[in-house]
Structure formats: C-alpha cells, structure tokens
Amino acid sequence: MNAGKPEERARLLTWERLEDDLFAAAACTSQVYVFSLEGCVEQGFIECIAAIDWRRARRDLSARDWRAIRRRRALFRLALRAERLADVLYPSRAPSG
C-alpha cells in the first residue's frame, strides 16, 4: 500500500466519503470514473463499488446548482482547449544536451 506511515494512512479516503463523492458525481453525469482503481483494490472498495445502487444518486439539485455545474464544466472544457492551443503556440523545448 502506498500509505505506509500513520499520517499517510489517516489521509486515505474512507468508503463513506468515496461513496458520497460517487453519488454526487452520478447526480451530474451518467458516467463516473475512478482515478485510482489500484487504491480501491488495496482498500477493498471494488466489491462495494460493484454493489452500489446508483438510483440513490442525488438528483435533487436546484436550477441554480445545475447552472453552476454547467458553467464550471464549460470553463473546464475551455481551459483544456486553451492548454492544447498553448502547446501548439508555445511548444516545450527539450533541454540541449
């Protein structure tokens, strides 16, 4: 496990927190991705994820919350596009050696 020290282990995500995060994400999209499946395996979360009743995902967001979510998604997509454009306009230079 990557978290060998007690202070590192204390920062690991609990199942309850991960489940809350998954439900919050599922309320906004039909596809949810988990960044570290290895971490989920190490903590024994894979079976829990497989057993989730996705119908429990929050869908009771207000119109204001949905607008804020759409606005943040649009800004994030714009930032990703700008990064690609910056790579084209200002390519990184390999160190001369």
Distance bins in CASP14 RR format, pairs under 12 A and 6 or more apart:
PFRMAT RR
TARGET T0000
AUTHOR 0000-0000-0000
RMODE 2
METHOD distances of the structure
MODEL  1
1 8 0 0 0 0 1 0 0 0 0 0 0
1 9 0 0 0 0 1 0 0 0 0 0 0
1 12 0 0 0 0 1 0 0 0 0 0 0
1 36 0 0 0 0 0 1 0 0 0 0 0
1 38 0 0 0 0 1 0 0 0 0 0 0
1 39 1 0 0 1 0 0 0 0 0 0 0
1 40 0 0 0 0 0 1 0 0 0 0 0
1 41 0 0 0 0 0 1 0 0 0 0 0
1 42 1 0 1 0 0 0 0 0 0 0 0
1 43 0 0 0 0 1 0 0 0 0 0 0
1 44 0 0 0 0 0 1 0 0 0 0 0
2 8 1 0 0 1 0 0 0 0 0 0 0
2 9 0 0 0 0 1 0 0 0 0 0 0
2 11 0 0 0 0 0 1 0 0 0 0 0
2 12 0 0 0 0 1 0 0 0 0 0 0
2 36 0 0 0 0 1 0 0 0 0 0 0
2 38 0 0 0 0 1 0 0 0 0 0 0
2 39 1 0 0 1 0 0 0 0 0 0 0
2 41 0 0 0 0 0 1 0 0 0 0 0
2 42 1 0 0 1 0 0 0 0 0 0 0
2 43 0 0 0 0 0 1 0 0 0 0 0
3 9 1 0 1 0 0 0 0 0 0 0 0
3 10 0 0 0 0 1 0 0 0 0 0 0
3 11 1 0 0 1 0 0 0 0 0 0 0
3 12 1 0 1 0 0 0 0 0 0 0 0
3 13 0 0 0 0 0 1 0 0 0 0 0
3 36 0 0 0 0 0 1 0 0 0 0 0
3 39 0 0 0 0 1 0 0 0 0 0 0
3 42 0 0 0 0 1 0 0 0 0 0 0
3 43 0 0 0 0 1 0 0 0 0 0 0
4 10 0 0 0 0 0 1 0 0 0 0 0
4 11 0 0 0 0 0 1 0 0 0 0 0
4 12 0 0 0 0 0 1 0 0 0 0 0
4 42 0 0 0 0 0 1 0 0 0 0 0
5 11 0 0 0 0 1 0 0 0 0 0 0
5 12 0 0 0 0 0 1 0 0 0 0 0
6 12 0 0 0 0 0 1 0 0 0 0 0
9 42 0 0 0 0 0 1 0 0 0 0 0
9 43 0 0 0 0 0 1 0 0 0 0 0
11 17 0 0 0 0 0 1 0 0 0 0 0
12 18 0 0 0 0 1 0 0 0 0 0 0
12 36 0 0 0 0 0 1 0 0 0 0 0
12 39 0 0 0 0 1 0 0 0 0 0 0
12 40 0 0 0 0 0 1 0 0 0 0 0
12 42 0 0 0 0 1 0 0 0 0 0 0
12 43 1 0 0 1 0 0 0 0 0 0 0
12 44 0 0 0 0 0 1 0 0 0 0 0
12 45 0 0 0 0 0 1 0 0 0 0 0
13 19 0 0 0 0 1 0 0 0 0 0 0
13 20 0 0 0 0 0 1 0 0 0 0 0
13 21 1 0 0 1 0 0 0 0 0 0 0
13 22 0 0 0 0 0 1 0 0 0 0 0
13 34 0 0 0 0 0 1 0 0 0 0 0
13 35 0 0 0 0 0 1 0 0 0 0 0
13 36 0 0 0 0 1 0 0 0 0 0 0
13 39 0 0 0 0 1 0 0 0 0 0 0
13 40 0 0 0 0 1 0 0 0 0 0 0
13 42 0 0 0 0 0 1 0 0 0 0 0
13 43 1 0 0 1 0 0 0 0 0 0 0
13 44 0 0 0 0 0 1 0 0 0 0 0
13 45 0 0 0 0 1 0 0 0 0 0 0
14 20 0 0 0 0 1 0 0 0 0 0 0
14 21 0 0 0 0 0 1 0 0 0 0 0
14 43 0 0 0 0 1 0 0 0 0 0 0
14 44 0 0 0 0 0 1 0 0 0 0 0
14 45 0 0 0 0 1 0 0 0 0 0 0
14 48 0 0 0 0 0 1 0 0 0 0 0
15 21 0 0 0 0 0 1 0 0 0 0 0
15 22 0 0 0 0 0 1 0 0 0 0 0
15 39 0 0 0 0 0 1 0 0 0 0 0
15 40 0 0 0 0 1 0 0 0 0 0 0
15 43 1 0 0 1 0 0 0 0 0 0 0
15 44 0 0 0 0 1 0 0 0 0 0 0
15 45 1 0 1 0 0 0 0 0 0 0 0
15 46 0 0 0 0 0 1 0 0 0 0 0
15 47 0 0 0 0 0 1 0 0 0 0 0
15 48 1 0 1 0 0 0 0 0 0 0 0
15 49 0 0 0 0 1 0 0 0 0 0 0
15 51 0 0 0 0 0 1 0 0 0 0 0
15 52 0 0 0 0 0 1 0 0 0 0 0
16 22 0 0 0 0 0 1 0 0 0 0 0
16 23 0 0 0 0 0 1 0 0 0 0 0
16 45 0 0 0 0 0 1 0 0 0 0 0
16 48 0 0 0 0 0 1 0 0 0 0 0
17 23 0 0 0 0 0 1 0 0 0 0 0
17 24 0 0 0 0 0 1 0 0 0 0 0
17 43 0 0 0 0 0 1 0 0 0 0 0
17 45 0 0 0 0 0 1 0 0 0 0 0
18 24 0 0 0 0 0 1 0 0 0 0 0
18 25 0 0 0 0 0 1 0 0 0 0 0
18 32 0 0 0 0 0 1 0 0 0 0 0
18 34 0 0 0 0 1 0 0 0 0 0 0
18 35 0 0 0 0 0 1 0 0 0 0 0
18 36 0 0 0 0 0 1 0 0 0 0 0
18 37 0 0 0 0 0 1 0 0 0 0 0
18 39 0 0 0 0 0 1 0 0 0 0 0
18 40 1 0 0 1 0 0 0 0 0 0 0
18 43 0 0 0 0 1 0 0 0 0 0 0
18 44 0 0 0 0 0 1 0 0 0 0 0
18 45 1 0 0 1 0 0 0 0 0 0 0
18 46 0 0 0 0 0 1 0 0 0 0 0
18 48 0 0 0 0 1 0 0 0 0 0 0
18 49 0 0 0 0 1 0 0 0 0 0 0
18 52 0 0 0 0 0 1 0 0 0 0 0
19 25 0 0 0 0 0 1 0 0 0 0 0
19 26 0 0 0 0 0 1 0 0 0 0 0
19 32 0 0 0 0 0 1 0 0 0 0 0
19 34 0 0 0 0 0 1 0 0 0 0 0
19 40 0 0 0 0 0 1 0 0 0 0 0
19 45 0 0 0 0 1 0 0 0 0 0 0
19 48 1 0 0 1 0 0 0 0 0 0 0
19 49 0 0 0 0 1 0 0 0 0 0 0
19 51 0 0 0 0 0 1 0 0 0 0 0
19 52 1 0 0 1 0 0 0 0 0 0 0
19 53 0 0 0 0 0 1 0 0 0 0 0
19 54 0 0 0 0 0 1 0 0 0 0 0
19 56 0 0 0 0 1 0 0 0 0 0 0
19 57 0 0 0 0 0 1 0 0 0 0 0
19 58 0 0 0 0 0 1 0 0 0 0 0
20 26 0 0 0 0 0 1 0 0 0 0 0
20 27 0 0 0 0 0 1 0 0 0 0 0
20 52 0 0 0 0 0 1 0 0 0 0 0
20 56 0 0 0 0 0 1 0 0 0 0 0
20 57 0 0 0 0 0 1 0 0 0 0 0
20 58 0 0 0 0 1 0 0 0 0 0 0
21 27 0 0 0 0 0 1 0 0 0 0 0
21 28 0 0 0 0 0 1 0 0 0 0 0
21 32 0 0 0 0 1 0 0 0 0 0 0
21 33 0 0 0 0 0 1 0 0 0 0 0
21 34 0 0 0 0 1 0 0 0 0 0 0
21 35 0 0 0 0 0 1 0 0 0 0 0
21 45 0 0 0 0 0 1 0 0 0 0 0
21 49 0 0 0 0 0 1 0 0 0 0 0
21 52 0 0 0 0 0 1 0 0 0 0 0
21 57 0 0 0 0 0 1 0 0 0 0 0
21 58 0 0 0 0 0 1 0 0 0 0 0
22 28 0 0 0 0 0 1 0 0 0 0 0
22 29 0 0 0 0 0 1 0 0 0 0 0
22 31 0 0 0 0 0 1 0 0 0 0 0
22 32 1 0 1 0 0 0 0 0 0 0 0
22 33 0 0 0 0 0 1 0 0 0 0 0
22 34 1 0 0 1 0 0 0 0 0 0 0
22 35 0 0 0 0 0 1 0 0 0 0 0
22 40 0 0 0 0 0 1 0 0 0 0 0
22 45 0 0 0 0 1 0 0 0 0 0 0
22 48 0 0 0 0 1 0 0 0 0 0 0
22 49 1 0 0 1 0 0 0 0 0 0 0
22 50 0 0 0 0 0 1 0 0 0 0 0
22 51 0 0 0 0 0 1 0 0 0 0 0
22 52 1 0 0 1 0 0 0 0 0 0 0
22 53 0 0 0 0 0 1 0 0 0 0 0
22 54 0 0 0 0 1 0 0 0 0 0 0
22 56 0 0 0 0 0 1 0 0 0 0 0
22 57 0 0 0 0 1 0 0 0 0 0 0
22 58 0 0 0 0 0 1 0 0 0 0 0
23 29 0 0 0 0 0 1 0 0 0 0 0
23 32 0 0 0 0 1 0 0 0 0 0 0
23 49 0 0 0 0 0 1 0 0 0 0 0
23 52 0 0 0 0 1 0 0 0 0 0 0
23 53 0 0 0 0 1 0 0 0 0 0 0
23 54 0 0 0 0 1 0 0 0 0 0 0
23 55 0 0 0 0 0 1 0 0 0 0 0
23 56 1 0 0 1 0 0 0 0 0 0 0
23 57 1 0 1 0 0 0 0 0 0 0 0
23 58 1 0 1 0 0 0 0 0 0 0 0
23 59 0 0 0 0 1 0 0 0 0 0 0
23 60 0 0 0 0 0 1 0 0 0 0 0
23 61 0 0 0 0 0 1 0 0 0 0 0
24 32 0 0 0 0 1 0 0 0 0 0 0
24 56 0 0 0 0 0 1 0 0 0 0 0
24 57 1 0 0 1 0 0 0 0 0 0 0
24 58 1 0 0 1 0 0 0 0 0 0 0
24 59 0 0 0 0 0 1 0 0 0 0 0
24 60 0 0 0 0 0 1 0 0 0 0 0
24 61 0 0 0 0 1 0 0 0 0 0 0
24 65 0 0 0 0 0 1 0 0 0 0 0
24 69 0 0 0 0 0 1 0 0 0 0 0
25 31 0 0 0 0 1 0 0 0 0 0 0
25 32 1 0 1 0 0 0 0 0 0 0 0
25 33 0 0 0 0 1 0 0 0 0 0 0
25 34 0 0 0 0 1 0 0 0 0 0 0
25 35 0 0 0 0 0 1 0 0 0 0 0
25 52 0 0 0 0 0 1 0 0 0 0 0
25 54 0 0 0 0 0 1 0 0 0 0 0
25 57 0 0 0 0 1 0 0 0 0 0 0
25 58 0 0 0 0 1 0 0 0 0 0 0
25 69 0 0 0 0 0 1 0 0 0 0 0
26 32 1 0 1 0 0 0 0 0 0 0 0
26 33 0 0 0 0 0 1 0 0 0 0 0
26 34 0 0 0 0 0 1 0 0 0 0 0
26 49 0 0 0 0 0 1 0 0 0 0 0
26 52 0 0 0 0 1 0 0 0 0 0 0
26 53 0 0 0 0 0 1 0 0 0 0 0
26 54 1 0 1 0 0 0 0 0 0 0 0
26 55 0 0 0 0 1 0 0 0 0 0 0
26 56 0 0 0 0 1 0 0 0 0 0 0
26 57 1 1 0 0 0 0 0 0 0 0 0
26 58 0 0 0 0 1 0 0 0 0 0 0
26 59 0 0 0 0 1 0 0 0 0 0 0
26 61 0 0 0 0 0 1 0 0 0 0 0
27 54 0 0 0 0 0 1 0 0 0 0 0
27 55 0 0 0 0 0 1 0 0 0 0 0
27 56 0 0 0 0 1 0 0 0 0 0 0
27 57 1 0 1 0 0 0 0 0 0 0 0
27 58 1 0 1 0 0 0 0 0 0 0 0
27 59 1 0 1 0 0 0 0 0 0 0 0
27 60 0 0 0 0 1 0 0 0 0 0 0
27 61 1 0 0 1 0 0 0 0 0 0 0
27 62 0 0 0 0 0 1 0 0 0 0 0
27 65 0 0 0 0 1 0 0 0 0 0 0
27 66 0 0 0 0 1 0 0 0 0 0 0
27 69 0 0 0 0 1 0 0 0 0 0 0
28 57 0 0 0 0 1 0 0 0 0 0 0
28 58 0 0 0 0 1 0 0 0 0 0 0
28 59 0 0 0 0 1 0 0 0 0 0 0
28 61 1 0 0 1 0 0 0 0 0 0 0
28 65 0 0 0 0 1 0 0 0 0 0 0
28 66 0 0 0 0 1 0 0 0 0 0 0
28 68 0 0 0 0 0 1 0 0 0 0 0
28 69 1 0 1 0 0 0 0 0 0 0 0
28 70 0 0 0 0 1 0 0 0 0 0 0
28 72 0 0 0 0 1 0 0 0 0 0 0
28 73 0 0 0 0 1 0 0 0 0 0 0
29 54 0 0 0 0 0 1 0 0 0 0 0
29 57 0 0 0 0 1 0 0 0 0 0 0
29 59 0 0 0 0 0 1 0 0 0 0 0
29 69 0 0 0 0 1 0 0 0 0 0 0
29 70 0 0 0 0 0 1 0 0 0 0 0
29 73 0 0 0 0 1 0 0 0 0 0 0
30 54 0 0 0 0 1 0 0 0 0 0 0
30 57 0 0 0 0 1 0 0 0 0 0 0
30 59 0 0 0 0 0 1 0 0 0 0 0
31 54 0 0 0 0 0 1 0 0 0 0 0
32 49 0 0 0 0 1 0 0 0 0 0 0
32 52 0 0 0 0 1 0 0 0 0 0 0
32 54 0 0 0 0 1 0 0 0 0 0 0
32 57 0 0 0 0 1 0 0 0 0 0 0
33 40 0 0 0 0 0 1 0 0 0 0 0
33 49 0 0 0 0 0 1 0 0 0 0 0
34 40 1 0 0 1 0 0 0 0 0 0 0
34 41 0 0 0 0 0 1 0 0 0 0 0
34 43 0 0 0 0 0 1 0 0 0 0 0
34 45 0 0 0 0 1 0 0 0 0 0 0
34 46 0 0 0 0 1 0 0 0 0 0 0
34 48 0 0 0 0 0 1 0 0 0 0 0
34 49 1 0 0 1 0 0 0 0 0 0 0
34 50 0 0 0 0 0 1 0 0 0 0 0
34 52 0 0 0 0 0 1 0 0 0 0 0
36 42 0 0 0 0 1 0 0 0 0 0 0
36 43 0 0 0 0 1 0 0 0 0 0 0
36 45 0 0 0 0 1 0 0 0 0 0 0
36 46 0 0 0 0 0 1 0 0 0 0 0
37 43 0 0 0 0 0 1 0 0 0 0 0
37 44 0 0 0 0 0 1 0 0 0 0 0
37 45 0 0 0 0 1 0 0 0 0 0 0
37 46 1 0 0 1 0 0 0 0 0 0 0
37 49 0 0 0 0 1 0 0 0 0 0 0
37 50 0 0 0 0 0 1 0 0 0 0 0
38 44 0 0 0 0 0 1 0 0 0 0 0
38 45 0 0 0 0 0 1 0 0 0 0 0
38 46 0 0 0 0 0 1 0 0 0 0 0
39 45 1 0 0 1 0 0 0 0 0 0 0
39 46 0 0 0 0 1 0 0 0 0 0 0
39 49 0 0 0 0 0 1 0 0 0 0 0
40 46 1 0 1 0 0 0 0 0 0 0 0
40 47 0 0 0 0 1 0 0 0 0 0 0
40 48 0 0 0 0 1 0 0 0 0 0 0
40 49 1 0 0 1 0 0 0 0 0 0 0
40 50 0 0 0 0 0 1 0 0 0 0 0
41 47 0 0 0 0 1 0 0 0 0 0 0
41 48 0 0 0 0 0 1 0 0 0 0 0
41 49 0 0 0 0 0 1 0 0 0 0 0
41 50 0 0 0 0 0 1 0 0 0 0 0
43 49 0 0 0 0 0 1 0 0 0 0 0
44 50 0 0 0 0 0 1 0 0 0 0 0
44 51 0 0 0 0 0 1 0 0 0 0 0
45 51 0 0 0 0 0 1 0 0 0 0 0
45 52 0 0 0 0 0 1 0 0 0 0 0
46 52 0 0 0 0 0 1 0 0 0 0 0
58 65 0 0 0 0 1 0 0 0 0 0 0
58 66 0 0 0 0 0 1 0 0 0 0 0
58 69 0 0 0 0 0 1 0 0 0 0 0
59 65 0 0 0 0 0 1 0 0 0 0 0
59 66 0 0 0 0 0 1 0 0 0 0 0
60 66 0 0 0 0 0 1 0 0 0 0 0
61 67 0 0 0 0 1 0 0 0 0 0 0
61 68 0 0 0 0 1 0 0 0 0 0 0
61 69 1 0 0 1 0 0 0 0 0 0 0
61 70 0 0 0 0 0 1 0 0 0 0 0
62 68 0 0 0 0 1 0 0 0 0 0 0
62 69 0 0 0 0 0 1 0 0 0 0 0
63 69 0 0 0 0 0 1 0 0 0 0 0
63 70 0 0 0 0 0 1 0 0 0 0 0
64 70 0 0 0 0 0 1 0 0 0 0 0
64 71 0 0 0 0 0 1 0 0 0 0 0
65 71 0 0 0 0 0 1 0 0 0 0 0
65 72 0 0 0 0 0 1 0 0 0 0 0
66 72 0 0 0 0 0 1 0 0 0 0 0
66 73 0 0 0 0 0 1 0 0 0 0 0
67 73 0 0 0 0 0 1 0 0 0 0 0
67 74 0 0 0 0 0 1 0 0 0 0 0
68 74 0 0 0 0 0 1 0 0 0 0 0
68 75 0 0 0 0 0 1 0 0 0 0 0
69 75 0 0 0 0 0 1 0 0 0 0 0
69 76 0 0 0 0 0 1 0 0 0 0 0
70 76 0 0 0 0 0 1 0 0 0 0 0
70 77 0 0 0 0 0 1 0 0 0 0 0
71 77 0 0 0 0 0 1 0 0 0 0 0
71 78 0 0 0 0 0 1 0 0 0 0 0
72 78 0 0 0 0 0 1 0 0 0 0 0
72 79 0 0 0 0 0 1 0 0 0 0 0
73 79 0 0 0 0 0 1 0 0 0 0 0
73 80 0 0 0 0 0 1 0 0 0 0 0
74 80 0 0 0 0 0 1 0 0 0 0 0
74 81 0 0 0 0 0 1 0 0 0 0 0
75 81 0 0 0 0 0 1 0 0 0 0 0
75 82 0 0 0 0 0 1 0 0 0 0 0
76 82 0 0 0 0 0 1 0 0 0 0 0
76 83 0 0 0 0 0 1 0 0 0 0 0
77 83 0 0 0 0 0 1 0 0 0 0 0
77 84 0 0 0 0 0 1 0 0 0 0 0
78 84 0 0 0 0 0 1 0 0 0 0 0
78 85 0 0 0 0 0 1 0 0 0 0 0
79 85 0 0 0 0 0 1 0 0 0 0 0
79 86 0 0 0 0 0 1 0 0 0 0 0
80 86 0 0 0 0 0 1 0 0 0 0 0
80 87 0 0 0 0 0 1 0 0 0 0 0
81 87 0 0 0 0 0 1 0 0 0 0 0
81 88 0 0 0 0 0 1 0 0 0 0 0
82 88 0 0 0 0 0 1 0 0 0 0 0
82 89 0 0 0 0 0 1 0 0 0 0 0
82 90 0 0 0 0 0 1 0 0 0 0 0
83 89 0 0 0 0 0 1 0 0 0 0 0
83 90 0 0 0 0 0 1 0 0 0 0 0
84 90 0 0 0 0 0 1 0 0 0 0 0
84 91 0 0 0 0 0 1 0 0 0 0 0
85 91 0 0 0 0 0 1 0 0 0 0 0
86 92 0 0 0 0 0 1 0 0 0 0 0
END
